[in-house]
Amino acid sequence: MAAPTSAGRGSSTERCQSEELLGSNTQEVDDPPGDGGWLWELGKSRGLADFPGEVLELILCSGGLEYQDIASVTCTCRRLRDVCAGRGKVWRRQLADRWPSMMKYYSHTDSLDWLEEYKKRHSAGIAAHQIVASFSKRFITEHRVPCEGFCDLEGLDYPRHFLEDELLSFLNIESGKFLTQKYCAKKILYFMRQQTTMHNLKEFLQRPELQQDILEGAVLIDQYCNPLEDVCLGTIQTEIEGILMKVKTFLCVKNTRHPSLSLQPGETSYIEDLEVQEQALDALNHILFDELKFKGNVADFYNPLNSYIHKVLISKTGIPISLSVLYLTLAERLGVHLEPVNFPHHFMLRWCLGTSGSSSILDYLYVDAFGGGMRLTAKECEYMIGQRVTEEFYGTVSTKEVMQRMVGNLLNLGKRESKDRSFMLLRVSLDLYLAMYPDSVQHLLLQARLYFHLGLWPEKVLDILQTIQALDPSQHGAVAYLVQHTLEHIERRKEDSGPNVKLRSNEKQVCYAVGLVMRHKRYNYSCVVFGWDPVCMMPPDWIENMEVHVLQNGPNQPFYSVLLEGGDCSYVAQENLEIHPSPEEIVHTDISLYFAEFAGTHYVANEELQLQYPEDQEFVSSTASENLSADCDASQNES
């Protein structure tokens, strides 16, 4: 780019700077946006350039200015261009004003090219919209989540948090609008966050055992199972620090010189004196169970929410293993070393009263976090569960084994969950288990059967079956059966990919047809029908998310695939549509994929669409003619 002159207008190249910033949608510098026009006029007169640099930055960061305004000012002279340099405060303010939720990813000390960050975030937003639009269209036409559509995300060369931020903006759209797009954005966000968490989990499992923090492991499980919730290790650590401060305050009253009081966050130092350790545990029990009222969830023990650490902190209830993770984390930060114990039917912690690392179960007391922090002997533990236990079950286990038990609990809950027809809990817990133990033939076979049952990703089913066959040839019978039926499923899907002929003469309840220009009764937008179903064909979770059951006729009425004015697609119940009284052309990039022309009152379907709906075109023509005649009669009566 040619260097601008020191004063006055720059060259024609400089006048295009706003276009070069973010694309061709900005205004020419000769016609600056209204809010920033005064800046342009002031810049041309050189009055603005005479201010000190700090004052200029303050003015340009005062808020209310769009990026086009800053681009216009930048093009007036060299001095203002330097003030608006990419690494300065002006573009950081632009980024913060337009996408305030992005600023949590930066620190105040970051020295970045903020203009480049702005441009990347802007481009990521456009890419996210294109992905959602493509995903929505395929979802509406195929009536299933296009699993292979997630692969489109892999080729996007943008930071994940930029794409996530744009997808979240979809979910924050005013309630009731763009429901299908919001649903698809949620699916994409769900997938993206799970991918990120799985990557982090595999990195975590590669660390040396001593570097695998049990709380971090529990949070990773929580994040994978709840990708749409704001589950953050830092936030959970902050909440735990808040509990810890209450414990230390209470402990200080009992013993102002207690060594736990001097421990800093992140510092690992264990107290040797047993009596002093006991003081810390007593204080922890008092705050956690007596004051804050944490307790075991006896009334709803099998609720999966009991396994998620962020939910445990909110509800203050949990199961033995989740409460033990919280208790152990707090005890460690008080300088008391506790160890996890995979006790049958009831997860415990053990506290050593003898020589560290002793192999004798008599040298330990066993802490029951589910039971309010009670400390039990080995015999009392057996009495609690009502059976004799061999000494091996009193031994400590690794962080990975603790995570295995947490995931195992979720697996068992997923198997018995009858309301969730998508088996989502079972699917995510299988993913987690196989991330830890990828060669578990039993769980691989369960995953293959589950995907086969749900009709999801048949190609992935074949990959899983191939892995099982390589790991355990004795499973040949089960593998061969699933391979055969999966290949048949793939062939049927190929056959079904042809035109699915729909005759309105067989579906008397269908009132509208492809090519009709419609109006939504509630939201008043215009659209054109490019497909219909005699009843709602969407999956159960879509029906639940869209609250279809609230409609007068629920899902048992015709639903229409429509192209909306402005470029979106939707799937709309018949009771929410009416023929548009003043039909006009619909501006949508996909119109030409379905229609040959706009005939003034309706669209004429192309050959492919007519093959799928052979009786619709005659109906559309007659309906449009009737409406036109009715309009003419009404006009004559008025005159």
N, C-alpha and C positions, 0 to 999 in steps of 0.2 A: 504494500500500500504506500502511495506517495505521502511524504511528510506534509502535514498541513501547514499553512502559512501561520505566521506568528500572531496575526490578528485578522479579524473579518472572516468571511466565508472561506471554506476550504475548497479544494478541487471537486470535480464531479465524482471522483473516486471516494473522497471523504464523505460526500453527501449520501453515499450508499452504506455508510457504516452501520446504521440501524438495521438495514436488511442483512448485512453480513453477521451481525451479532447473533440473531436467532432464526433467520430465514426470511422469506419474502413477504411475510404478513404484516410487517411494520409499515408505518406511513413514511412518505418522503419527508426529508428534513425541511423542504420548502413549505410543508403543511403540518407543523408540529401539533401534537395532541393538545386539547384545550387546557388541561390542568398545568401543562408545562410550557404553555405559550409565552408566558411572561419571562420565563428563563431564557427562551430563545431570543426574544426581543432585547432583553438585558444583555445577553451574550453578544448580540450583533453590535450593540452600542459600546461594547467593551467596558460597560459599567461594572458588570459582574466580575470580570477578570481582574479588576483593580483591587478587589478585596484580598486580605491575607488568606493563605492556603487553609488555615484552620477554620476560618469563618466560612469559606467556600464549602468545605466538607460538612460543616454544621448545617448550612442551608440545603445542600443536596441530600443530606441524611435526615431532613426534618420530617419526612413521611409524605405520603400523598402523591408521589411521583412514580410514573410507570417507567419501564425500561426504555420505551421510546423517547421519553423526555430526557433521560440521561444520555442516550445516543445522540439526540439533537444538540444538547449542550456540548458534548464531546467534539462535535464537528465544527464548532464556531471558531476555536483558536487552539494553539498549542498549549497554552497555560491551562485551559479548562480540560483539555484532553489529559494532561498530566495529573490533574486533581482527580479525574475519574479513571485513573489507571486500575487495571484489573486487580492488583494486590492492595489497593487502598480500601478505605472504609465504605466508599459509596456503593460499590457492587456487593459488599458483604451486607449492607443494609437492604439492598434490593432483594437479595436472596432471603433474608430474614423476613421482610415484609410480605413477600409473595408466598413463601413456604415456611411459616414459623415453626412447624413441627420438625423441620430438618435440622434446626440449630442444635438439637441435643446430640447430634453426631460430631459437633465441632467443639473445640475449647477456645477460650478467649485468647490463648497464646498462639493459635494456629496462624501461620503465615502462608496463605494459599493464593492462587490466582482466582479470586472470587468471580471474575467475569467468566472464566472457564467453568467453574463450578455451576454458575447460573445457566450457562449454555448446555452443559451436560444434563442438568436437572430438567431443563425445558425439553430437550430432545428425548429424555427418558419418559417424560409425561406423554409425549406424542406416541412413542413406541408402545407404552402401556395401553393407551386408548385403542391403538390398532389391534393389539393382541386381544383385548376384551371384545372389540367389535367382531373380530374373526371367530373367536370362541363362542360368542353369543349366537352368531348366525349358524354355526355348525350344531350348536346345542339345540336350537329351535328346529332345524331341519331334520336332525337325527334323533331327537328326543332322548339323548343320553349324553353324559359328560364325555367329550372326545378326549380320552386319556392320552392319545398320541399328540393331541394339541399342546400338551405341556412342553413338548420338545421344542416348540417355537421359542420358549423362554431361554433355552440353552444358547441360542445364537445371538442374544442381545448383549452387546458389549457395554453395559452400564452397571454401575454399582447397585447391588441388590437393594440397598436401603432407598435409593432413588425410586426404583420401580415399586417397592412396597409403599412408599409414601403416596404415590399416585393412586395405587389400588385402594388404599385406605380412604382417599378422597371420594372414590365411588361409594364406599359404604356410608359416608357421611352426607350423601345427597339427601335432600328433603324426603321424608318418609312418604312412601306411596308412588314415587316416581322412578322410572328406569329400573323396575324390579328385576327383570331378567339380567340386565347388565350388572346390577349389584350382586345378584346370585353368582354370576360367572366370575366377577372380580373376586368374590369371596373364595370361590373354588381355586382360582389361580393363586391368591395370596396364601391360602391353606397349603397348597403344594410347595410354593416357594419357601415358606418358613420351615416346613418339614424338611425340605432338602438341606437348608442351612443348618438346622439342628442335627440332622443325621451326620453331616460333615463334621460338626463340632464333637458329636458323640464318638465318632470313629477316631478322631484326634485324641480325645480324652482317654480312650481305651488303649491307645498306643503309648501312653506315658508310663514311666516306672510306677509301681504300685504305691510307693510312698507319696507320689505327687497326685494321686487320684483322691481328691477331696470328696467325702461322702455327701455333703450338701450340694456340691456342684453336680454330682451324678444324679441326685434326686431332682434337681432343677431341670436337667437335660431331659429326663423322662417326662416331667411335667410339661415342658415346652413342646415336645413332640406330640404328646396327646392333646394339647390345647394350643394349637398354633395361632388361633385367632385371638387369643387372650394375651394381655401385656404381661407375660411372665419373664422377669428379668432377674438374673443372679444378683446384680448390684442392688436392686430394690429389695429383694428378700434379705440380703445381708444387712441392709440398713434397718429393716424391721427387726431383725434379730439383735442388732446392736442396741436398738431401743429397749428391748427386753433385758438385755445384758446390763444396761445402765440402771434399770430399776433394781436388778439383783445386787449390783455393786452398792447402790445407795442404801439398800436394806442391810447389806453385809457390813457397811461402814459403821452403822449404828452398833452392831454387835462387836466389831473388832476393827478399830480405826487403822491398825497396822497389818491388816490381812494382805498377804502378797498378791491376791487376785486383783486388788485395787490398782496396782501399779502396772498391770499388763495392758499393753497397747493393742489396738486392732491389728490383726495379722500376726501378732507375736505368739510364738509357741514356746512355752516354758512351763514345765510341770512342777507342782508342789510335791515335796517328799513327805512332809509330816501328815500322817493319816488324820489326826484330829483337826488340823487346819483344812484338809480336803473335805472332811465331813461337814465343817461349818459352811463351806461353799455349796455343797450339795443340799444342805438343809435350807439355805437361803434361796437356792434355785427352786426347790420344791414349793417353798412358801409363795414366791412371786408367780411362778408358772401355773401352779394348780390352785392355790388358795386365793391369790389376789386377781390374777388374770383369768382364772376359771377354765384353763385348758383341761380337756378330759377325753377319755375314750368314748367313741361314738357307739355306745351299746345299742341304742334304739335303731340305728340305721347302719349297721356294721358293714354290709355288703355294697354300700354306695361307692362307686369308683372315685368320687370326689375326695373320699378319705385318704386316697393314696397320693394326691397332688399337694405338694408342700405349700404352694401359694394359697390353696383353698383351706388348708389346715390353719394357716396364720389368720385367715379371715374368719372362719367359722369357730376356731378354737376347739375343734374336735378332729379326731383321727383314729387310725388303727394302730396296733402296737409298733409296726415298723416305721410309719411316718412320724409318730410322736417320738420314737427313739432317735430318728435322724435329727430332729429339732433338739432334743434333750442332749444328745452327744455333742452337737455343735456348740451349744451354750456351755456345757461342762468343760470342753476343751479350751474355750476362751476364758474360763475361770481358772485354768491351770490344773484341772482334774482330768486324768487320763482314763477314759472309759473305752471299752472295746465291744463291737457288735457281736452278738451271739445268735446263731440260726437255730434257736430252740424250737422244737416241734409245736405247731399250732399257735405259737405266741412268741413273737420276736422280743429279745431281751438285750440288755447291756450288762457287762460285768465290770466290777470294780475290784482291783487287786488289793488285798489286805496284807499279803506276804511279800516275798521276793518278786520283783518284777519279772514277768515271763514264766512264772511258776506253772507247772503242768498239773498240779493238784487242784481239783475242783473245790477242795476245802479252804483254799487260800483266797477264795473270791466270794463276794456278795453279788447278787444278780439284781439289777435295777429294772423295775417294771414301769416304764413311762406311761403305759396304758392304764396302769393302776395307781396313778398319782405319784410316781417316783418311789414306790415302796422298794425296800432293799430286802431281798430274800436269800436264804441259804439254798444249796442245791436240793435238799430234801423238800423244802417248802415249794420250790419250783415244780417238783414232781407232784406234790399234793395239789397245786393250783390247776394243773392240766389233767390230773387224775390218771396218770400212768407212769410206769418206771421208764427211765431214759438212760441209755448208756453214756459213758463219759465223753464220747466223741461229740455229742450234741452240745456240750458245755464249752467247747472250744471256740476261739474267735474266728471270724471269717473276714475275707478281703472286701474292699469296696465293690468290686465287680460282683461278688457273690451276694452282697446286700442288694445291688441293683437287679440281679437275677431274680431274687425273691420278690422284689417290688413288681417287676414285670410279670413274674409268674402269677402273682395275685390278680393283676389286671387281665391276664390271659384267661384265668378261671372265670372271672366275672364276665368277660367277653363271650365265653362259650355258653354261659347260662342266660345271657341277655336276650330276651324274646321280643321286646318291643322294637329294637333297632333292626329293621330289615336290611340295612346296609352293612351290619356287623362291623361298624367303624371301630369300636373298641378292640375287637378281636384282631382287626387288620393292623392297627397301629401297634398293639402289643406284640404281635408276631414280627413286625418290622424291627422292633426294639430287641426282641430276643435273638433274632437272627443276626443283628448287628454285633451282638456280643458273642454268639455261638453260631457262626455261619455254616458249620458242618453238621448241625443237628438235623438228621434225616427225618426224625419224627415231626419237627416243626416245619421243615421244608414241605413235607407231604401235606400237612395240614394247610399250609399257605396255598399250595397248588389246588387242593380240593376247594378251598374257600373261593379263590378267584374263578375257578371253573363253575362253581355253584352260582356265583353272582354274574357270570358272563363278562367278566372284566379282563382286559389285556390277555387275550388268548396266546399271543406271541410270548408274553412273559411267563405264562403257564408252561409253555414248551421249554423255555430256558430253565425253569425251576426243575422240571422233570428230567432234563438232561443232566443237571447237577446231581440229582438224587441217584440216577442210574450210575454215575461215575463214583459216587461215594459208597453206595451199597447195592451191588448187583442183585442181591436177594429180593429187592423190591420190584423186580422186573414185572411181575403180574399187575400190581397196582399202577405202575408207571405206564405199561402198555395200554391198559384200559383208558387211562386219562389222556394219553397221547392220541389214541384213536378218536375219542369223542371231541377232543379239542380241535383236531384237524377237520372233523366234520363241521364243527361250529364255524371255523374260519371259512370253509367252503360255502356254508349257508349264508354267511355274511356277505360274501362276494356276490352270490346270487341275488341277495336282497338289495344289493347296491343299485340294481336296475330300477326303472320307473315302477312305483307302486301305484297301480291304477285305482282311482277312487271314483265311484259312480254316485252322484247325488241322488239318483233315482232309488238307490238302496238305502239312503240315509235321509229319511223324511224330515228329521229334525234340523237339518242343516239349512239355514236361511240365507246365507250369503255365499259368494263364489269368488274364485281367483280373478283378479282384475278390477274388482269393485273398490272405489275410493271410499273409505270409511272415516267416521269420526268417533273418538272415544267419548262416551257419555260423561265420564267423571273428570277426565283430564283435558278434554277438548282438543287433543292433538289430531292431526290428519295422518292417514296411513293408507296403504294399499294391500289387499290380501294377496299373498302368493302361495298359500297352502292352508289346508284345514284338516281337522280330525273330528270324527263323530263324537268322541269324548276326549278328555284330557289324557294325553299319552306320556306326560312327564313322569320322572321318577318320584317316589314318595317324599323324599326330602325337599324337592322343589315344591310340591303341592303343599307341604307343611310350611315352608318358608314364605310362600306367596299367600298364605292364609286363604287358599281356594275354598276351604270348607265354610268360610264366612259368606260366600256368594249364595244367592237364593237357590241356585240349581247345583251348586258345588262343582265337583269335577265331572259329573255325569251330564254334560252338555257339550255341544260343539266348541272347539277351540280353534282359533285362527292364527296362522303365522303371518305377520304383517311387517312391511317396511315402513318406518316412520319418517316423516319429514325431518331432515337434518342428518340422516345417516345411521340411525339405530334400527334394531330389529326387536320384535316382541312377540309374545304368545298370549293371546287375549281371549277371554271367555266371551261367548256369543252375547250374553246379557249385558256386557259392557260396551257393545258396539252398535252403531246405527249408520245407515247409508248417509254419506255427506250430502247435505242439501245443495252445496255449491262446489262440486268437485273440481279440483285443479291438479296440475301436474305435481307429483311428489319428487322433491329433490333428494335423490339417494344414489350412491355409486353403484348399487347392485340392480337397479331397475332393468338395465339391458340384459342381465343374466336371465330374467324371467319373462320379460315382455318385449313385443316387437314394436309397439307404438302406443302413444296416448291418443285416444279417439275423441277427445273433447270432454266426454263424461266418464270415461272408464279406460282401463288399459286392456290392450289386446295381448293375450298370452302368446309366447313364442311356441314353436313346434314341440319342444321338449316338455313344456308345462301343459300343453294341450293333450299330449299323450298320457300324462299322469291324471289330468282332470278333463276327460273328453266331453263331458256334458256341461261343463261350466260356462263355456264361451257363449252358447246360445242363451243361457239363463242371464248372463251379464248384459248382453245386448238388449234383451227384452226388458230387463229391470231398469237399465239406463234410459230406454225409450219411454217407459211408463213414467219415470221420475221427471223426464224432460217435458212430457205432455202435461203432467200435473203442474209443473212450474209455469208453463205457458198459460194454462187455464186460470191459475191464480193471478197471473199478471193481467190477463184480460178482465177478470172480475174487478181487480183493483182500479183499472183504468175506466 
